[in-house]
Amino acid sequence: MSPVAIGYENNLPATDPNAFVAREVEVPEPGPHDLVVEVEAVSVNPVDVKLRAAAPADGFRVLGFDLAGVVRAVGAEVTLFAPGDEVIAAGSIARPGSDQRLVLVDERITGRKPASLSFADAASLPLTAITAWESLFDRLALTEHDTGTLLVVGATGGVGSAVVQLAEALLPGVTVIATASGPERSAWVRALGAEHVVDHHDDLVAQVTALAPEGVDAVFTAHSEGQIPSYARIVRPFGHIVAIDDGPRDVEPLKERSVAWHWELMFTRALFGTPDLGEQGALLNRVADLVDEGRVRPVVTTALTPISPETLREAHELVERGRTLGKVVVHGWA
């Protein structure tokens, strides 16, 4: 088996046939806590598209922040996994990504693959599940005992879909209002567990305040740019907002209501090696349990094969359009 990596050498548009190239690379040498994982499937997220378009390649850069695969070797201090284990992970932006045959990933940010899923479906989970989990339970600090209302802006995307599902599964007292446009997307988020759906292309303030006259308790937003004046009117005093996009730089309109603004970046723990690094692996295992119990499901809408420069380019083009429902995965090797 030749270790092959697929990456980019120049910041080309996804429509360019040369957007990605394949190279043979050295077999990675694991550090003390590293797993060498043979990748069976990956998914493409907006962060991949953003980096390919603008981040320097420095000669050759491998993307990919979702993987499902099989452990082939372990570092000297690894205790959580062994060769042959099937795993999922989202990796770190500080290391080469998962768009390669063999990849290094820290055991502490790795979880078990749900036994009930294929590698392709499992690869859709890690980044979105981690982002959704940290948004709900770390940033917004919600618990199973909480009540109130959560507005999910961007509920049809990968992370938004995960937020709705985790809220349905683990926050029984919280009412979810999800944004979606059109009958198909509205039906999608209702099937995931949203109690109410509003169309973000219409008057968001009027629709949300009709459902929550005193204001919503919390907002998860994947699309916050230009929305601060609206959020300042629909979030109750002392409420909370968590954003996963680059968002606004001026949140002053929220001050009058003492609304708290949170950023969520699921790469923070791995990037800074925080003392609670292992929480990411633990939450991925919890999500795997929820999947195997039938309480959370993957939201794959497009599956391409095999993993190649051509299919990754196609996946990037789909995600770049910004109208993707659910997740795009690429699986198998030629």
C-alpha positions, 0 to 999 in steps of 0.5 A: 500500500503506497501512502498517498496524500491529496492536497493543493499546490495553489489557491485555485477555484474548485472548478479548476481541474488542477485544484487538487493533486495526489502525491506519494508521501512518507509513512508518518511516524507517530508521536507518543499519543498519536495513532496512525489511522488508515483513512477509509472515508472523509467529509468536506466542510466549509473550513476546507473550502475556506482554506483551499481558497486562501491559505498558503499551500507552502508547496503542498497542503493536505486538507481534511478535518473529518475521518473514519478509518482503522488504527494501524499503529500507535505511539509509545504512550497510547492507552485508548486504542489499539491496532485494528480499532475503527475510529473517527476524528476531526484532527487539528488545523496545525497538522496535515489533514485526513485527505490521505491514506495514512494520517496521524491523529492524537488519541485524545481527540479520537472516538470510536466509530459507531458500530451501526454505521458505515465508514462513509456515514461515520466520516460525516460526524466528527467536526459537526458533532464536536462543534455542536456539542461544545456550542451547546454544553461548553459555550452555552452551558446547557444541561438536561435540566434546562428549559427555555428556547433555543434558536438555531440559525443555519439549521440545515447545515452540517453543524446546525443539523447536529445542534438540533439533534443533540438538543432533541436527544439531550435537552428535553426541556428546551424548545428548538426554533430552527431557521430553514427556507422552503418546504424541503428544508423545513421538513428536514429540520422538523424530522431532526427534532425542531419544534418550530421552523422560521424562514430566515429570508423573511422577517426573522424578528417578527417570526421569532418574537411571535413564538417567543414574545419575551425573547429566546434564551439562547442562539446558535448561529452559523450565519451571524454577519449582519444579524446583530441588530436582529439578535439584539431584539430577539434574545432575552435579557441575560441571554447567550449567543454562540457563533461558529462563523467569522461573524461581526466585530461589533456586538455593542447592540447586545450590551443593553440586554447584557447578552453574552457573545461566545465564539466556538472553534472546535480546533481550539483544544487541539491547537493549544493542547489544553488540559482537557484535550481528552474531552473531545474524544470522550464526547465523540464516544458519547455521540457514537453511543447516541448513534448506536442507540438510534437517537442521533443519525448521520446527515449524509446527502452526497457520497462520492467515491473513490477518494481522489483529486477529482472527487475531492474537487467535486465535493469542494465545489458542492460545499462552496455553493453554500446550498448543501443540505447535510454533509458531503462525504468521499470514501474508498480508494481506487 
